[in-house]
Amino acid sequence: MRHVVETMGTVASLEVPQAFASAIPTVVATFEEIESRFSLYRPDSELSRVARGEMALADASDPLIATYVRALAWRGRTGGAFTPHRPDGVVDLNGIVKAEAIEAAGITLDSAGCTDWSINVGGDILVRSLREDAAPIGIVDPQNRRSLLCSVVLHGSRRALATSGSAERGDHVWLGSRREPAEFVQVTVVADDIVTADVLATAIVAGGRTSLDQATEEWDIDVLAVDRSGALVATPGLRSALATA
């Protein structure tokens, strides 16, 4: 069965067997809890209170601090290409919390004993399947949001796909000290876990080819990047995952 819910400023789609429908309310509650804590669009959220100076970051809840520490670790590992700080210094964890929500939802479904599910939140996808005929996942063309660049099949340990870029929401990825436009307008990363996929997709958009080379050298990932001219850069693993028909 398929269940759709609006959350975290986008739409989440859950697909689970009918026998595990009882797990869906727990997943939805997880999304709501994370949004209520981290959303900077909700003035009553915990992170909004930190941003306004009403609460010191050191006094925040353990889950918020844990996510912030995790984001800082990724900042260090990506040489600053991924960061939990806006240019004005405000702590913004949007670049990691959606992936953490998907990660938590997957743990919930696994704990319920479900072995065939998919979670899609705003185009970031995590799957669990024992089937050989898994459906391919489409990657949107950034120059025409109604068309697909291609479709890929997640198989083996590859369970996660995340896309970041400027095609849908403009140049919203922070580029640090760089002043020129981002080299890539869209980056899709396929990985074994959703946090790695999501963080590195953002880091590659922010850091360009240098970050792409670093990420593919240091992490076991596959990448499809689209530059401003529409040219594609694809790793061998991504090319081999393309759906043939």
C-alpha positions in Angstrom: 0.0 0.0 0.0 1.0 3.6 -0.5 0.6 6.4 2.0 1.4 10.1 1.2 1.8 12.8 3.8 3.0 16.4 3.6 6.0 16.9 5.9 9.2 19.0 6.2 8.1 21.3 3.5 7.7 18.6 0.9 5.8 15.3 0.4 6.7 11.9 1.8 5.5 8.7 0.1 5.7 5.4 2.0 5.1 2.1 0.3 4.7 -1.0 2.5 2.8 -4.3 2.3 -0.7 -4.0 3.6 0.2 -6.3 6.4 2.5 -3.6 7.9 0.1 -0.7 7.5 0.0 -0.4 11.3 3.6 0.9 11.3 2.8 3.9 9.2 1.4 6.1 12.0 4.7 5.6 13.9 6.7 6.7 10.8 4.4 9.8 10.3 4.8 10.7 14.0 8.6 10.5 13.6 8.5 12.9 10.7 6.3 15.3 12.7 8.6 15.1 15.7 11.7 15.9 13.6 9.9 18.8 11.8 8.7 20.3 15.1 12.2 20.2 16.5 14.3 21.3 13.5 12.1 23.4 11.1 13.3 27.0 10.8 9.9 27.8 9.1 8.0 27.0 12.3 8.6 29.7 14.9 7.7 27.4 17.7 10.4 24.8 16.8 13.4 24.2 19.1 15.9 25.2 16.4 13.9 28.4 15.7 14.3 29.4 19.3 18.0 28.8 19.1 18.2 30.9 15.9 16.4 33.8 17.6 18.7 33.6 20.6 16.0 32.5 23.0 17.8 29.3 23.8 21.5 28.6 23.8 22.6 25.8 21.6 24.3 24.2 24.6 20.9 24.1 26.3 19.2 22.4 23.4 17.8 18.9 23.6 20.0 15.8 23.3 18.5 14.9 19.8 19.2 18.4 18.4 22.7 18.5 19.8 23.4 14.9 18.4 22.3 16.0 14.9 24.4 19.2 15.1 27.5 17.2 16.2 26.8 14.7 13.3 26.6 17.6 10.9 29.8 19.1 12.2 31.5 15.8 11.6 30.4 15.8 8.0 31.6 19.4 7.7 35.1 18.2 8.7 35.0 15.2 6.5 34.0 17.2 3.4 36.4 20.0 4.0 33.6 22.5 4.7 31.6 21.8 1.5 28.8 20.6 3.7 28.0 22.8 6.7 25.3 23.2 9.3 25.8 27.0 9.4 24.2 29.5 7.1 26.4 32.4 5.8 25.0 34.6 8.5 26.0 32.1 11.2 22.5 30.7 11.9 22.5 27.0 12.7 20.5 25.3 9.9 20.3 21.5 9.9 18.0 21.2 6.9 20.8 19.6 5.0 20.8 16.5 7.2 17.5 16.2 9.1 15.4 15.0 6.2 17.9 12.2 5.7 17.8 11.4 9.4 14.0 11.3 9.3 14.1 8.8 6.4 16.8 6.8 8.3 14.6 6.7 11.4 11.6 5.7 9.4 13.5 2.8 7.9 14.5 1.6 11.3 10.9 1.7 12.4 9.8 -0.5 9.4 12.7 -2.9 9.9 11.8 -3.2 13.6 8.3 -4.1 12.6 9.6 -7.0 10.6 8.9 -5.5 7.2 11.4 -6.6 4.5 9.9 -4.8 1.5 9.4 -1.1 1.7 10.4 2.3 0.2 10.4 5.8 1.6 10.5 8.8 -0.7 10.7 12.2 0.9 11.1 15.0 -1.6 12.9 12.8 -4.0 15.4 11.4 -1.5 14.7 7.6 -1.4 15.6 4.7 0.9 14.5 1.2 0.0 14.5 -2.3 1.5 13.6 -5.2 -0.8 14.4 -8.9 -1.2 12.9 -8.9 -4.7 15.0 -9.2 -7.8 12.6 -7.1 -9.9 12.8 -3.9 -7.9 11.3 -0.9 -9.8 13.7 1.6 -11.2 13.9 5.1 -9.7 13.7 8.1 -12.0 16.1 11.0 -11.8 14.5 14.3 -12.9 16.0 16.4 -15.7 17.0 19.7 -14.1 16.3 21.5 -17.4 12.8 20.1 -17.7 11.2 19.0 -14.4 8.5 17.1 -16.3 11.1 14.7 -17.9 13.6 12.2 -16.6 17.3 12.1 -17.3 17.3 8.4 -16.6 16.2 5.7 -14.2 18.4 3.6 -12.0 17.9 0.4 -10.1 19.1 0.1 -6.5 20.5 -3.4 -5.9 22.9 -5.2 -3.6 23.9 -2.9 -0.7 22.8 0.2 -2.6 19.7 1.3 -0.8 19.7 5.1 -0.9 19.4 7.8 -3.5 19.5 11.6 -2.9 19.5 14.5 -5.2 20.5 18.1 -4.5 20.6 21.1 -6.8 19.3 24.5 -7.9 16.8 23.4 -10.6 13.7 23.3 -8.3 14.5 25.8 -5.5 17.1 28.1 -7.1 20.7 28.4 -5.8 19.8 27.5 -2.2 23.0 25.5 -1.4 25.6 27.6 0.4 28.8 27.9 -1.5 31.0 29.1 1.4 33.5 31.7 0.3 32.9 31.0 -3.4 31.1 33.8 -5.3 30.7 32.2 -8.7 27.6 30.1 -9.5 27.7 26.4 -8.6 29.4 24.3 -11.2 26.7 21.6 -11.0 23.0 22.4 -11.1 22.0 18.9 -9.9 23.8 16.1 -8.2 22.4 12.6 -7.5 24.3 10.3 -5.2 23.6 6.6 -4.7 24.9 5.1 -1.5 24.4 2.3 1.0 22.7 4.8 3.5 20.6 7.8 3.1 22.6 10.3 5.2 25.7 9.7 3.2 23.8 10.1 0.0 22.1 13.3 1.0 25.1 15.0 2.6 27.4 14.2 -0.2 24.9 15.3 -2.9 24.8 18.7 -1.1 28.6 18.8 -0.6 29.2 18.1 -4.3 26.8 20.9 -5.4 28.6 23.3 -3.0 32.1 22.2 -3.8 32.0 21.4 -7.5 34.4 19.1 -9.2 36.9 19.2 -6.3 34.3 17.9 -3.9 33.1 15.3 -6.5 36.6 13.9 -6.9 37.1 13.9 -3.1 33.7 12.2 -2.4 34.1 9.5 -5.0 37.7 8.8 -3.8 36.8 8.6 -0.1 33.3 7.1 -0.1 31.8 4.1 -1.7 29.2 6.0 -3.7 27.9 6.4 -7.3 27.2 9.9 -8.7 25.4 11.5 -11.6 26.1 15.3 -11.9 24.7 17.8 -14.3 26.6 20.9 -15.0 25.2 24.3 -16.2 25.6 23.4 -19.9 23.6 20.3 -19.4 26.6 18.0 -19.7 26.6 14.8 -17.5 29.3 13.4 -15.3 28.6 9.8 -14.2 30.6 7.3 -12.2 31.0 3.8 -13.6 28.8 2.4 -10.9 26.0 4.8 -11.7 26.2 3.9 -15.4 25.9 0.2 -14.6 22.8 0.9 -12.5 20.9 2.5 -15.3 17.6 0.8 -16.1 17.7 -0.5 -19.6 14.1 -0.3 -20.5 
